[in-house]
């Protein structure tokens, strides 16, 4: 029997070429673990960002709804709403969501600046506090005579 060829090379006497060496397996495992850990961290960050985006959408929707309610409110009573709180619907209790109305006068007597602020805590692993704010102008103008 002649020498056996393996991948184009002749095998030496007494040498067997079966499988990988332990060092090759360890290096391949380390590279795989490094890549897998990067993918897992990316996935975890995506989950946190998805939760934050959902919470910001809920907050913006609540602020928009409150602005629409304020537009129907009598203009002369708007100043009384300054520094008052409003209920922020859609958040879970652990988010501690609060809404605040700020009404400021302008140089014009028939125009007020209304700012609405929503603050909430994220329920992710970072447990940070976030806020969103919208402003609008509300006028006493009723139309042309």
HELIX and SHEET records of a PDB file:
HELIX    1   1 UNK A   22  UNK A   71  1                                  50    
HELIX    2   2 UNK A   75  UNK A   81  5                                   7    
HELIX    3   3 UNK A   93  UNK A   95  5                                   3    
SHEET    1   A 2 UNK A   5  UNK A   6  0                                        
SHEET    2   A 2 UNK A   9  UNK A  10 -1                                        
SHEET    1   B 4 UNK A  84  UNK A  86  0                                        
SHEET    2   B 4 UNK A  98  UNK A 105 -1                                        
SHEET    3   B 4 UNK A 111  UNK A 121 -1                                        
SHEET    4   B 4 UNK A 129  UNK A 139 -1                                        
END                                                                             
